[in-house]
Amino acid sequence: MLAKRKLTILVLPSSPHKRVFSISLPIPMLIVVCLAFGILLVMGSAGASRMHRLQRVERESHRLEIENRSAKSQIQDQENRIEHLSREILNIREKARYVQNYLGLKPQDPSVGKIGQGGVELSPRSVASSSNSLSPEIHHSASIPTTHAASLSAQDIRQLDTDLQQIVGVLRGKQEKLDHTPSISPVDPQQSWISSSYGVRTSPFTGQEQFHPGVDIAGAEKTPIVAPAKGTVAFVGKDGPKGMTVRIKHDSVHESTYGHLHKASVKTGQHVDRGVVIGYMGNSGRSTGHHLHYEIEKNGKNVNPFQYMMDWKTDNLVMLAE
């Protein structure tokens, strides 16, 4: 009964003058066509979905590949950076050893802070023998593999820091010593001359030989007198034949004296720096003219002050007493 039934589809024209189009299909055939169309629709949807998933997987794979290449590049850059830092640390270490050797510091126990194990080691002696021992060329004198970076521990870095702190401390100590050691003339060499040297001389007052414990620097009245190094003013006042006198205690070793001043410009207990004006040239006390009597004591004994006048020129020695 169902096989004889048909389904007729009429297509009505938009104009009344055109023919009506009709299609008559048996019901079983229409069911088959619908099923086939449904199957094709499902298969098409499944194929499209699969294609979409494949495209998404391909895009994700491409993204991961790019990220992987970027990560590899970053890792390589990091390894190169670590290798560079390793070389820099070895370079600093060798410089530290050289400076330690120069300063006479106690060598580090070889079992502690051994930076550069497995690499090429440079001894302080070999570094010192090269005229460019402190130049960046040390970088090229040692070949360090990338795996060397793994041997750099926190203890290595701390030990290197300790060594450098020790070096800085010693250098500061030496700088402090130099700052308190007389090194310049107390009178501008361009405005003065040596009128009497250190040692045995003929006294301008008695005509007899006597020991002169300093140098006499002659110049114009009121010529500024400066401190040749840092120190503390230990005495200001009249000191017998020296007249108006200033005495400076520089450190536990050096002390300087300035006699025959016109006047002093510092007070007892005052701290002075190198180059600070402490008084002015005069003719006070037992003196034959305007000049400065300059003495230096080292460990309580008089020494030749001229050895501490680094800025003096020999062409100023025009009036040395015989």
Secondary structure, 3 states (H helix, E strand, C coil): CHHHCEEEEEECCCCCCCCCEEEEEEHHHHHHHHHHHHHHHHHHHHHHHHHHHHHHHHHHHHHHHHHHHHHHHHHHHHHHHHHHHHHHHHHHHHHHHHHHHHHCCCCCCCCCCCCCCCCCCCCHHHHHCCCCCCCHHHHHHCCCCHHHHHHCCHHHHHHHHHHHHHHHHHHHHHHHHHHCCCCCCCCCHHHEEEEECCEEEECCCCCCEEEECCEEEEECCCCEEECCCCEEEEEEEECHHHCEEEEEECCCCEEEEEECEEEECCCCCCEECCCCEEEEEECCCCCCCCEEEEEEEECCEEECHHHHCCCCCHHHCCCCCC
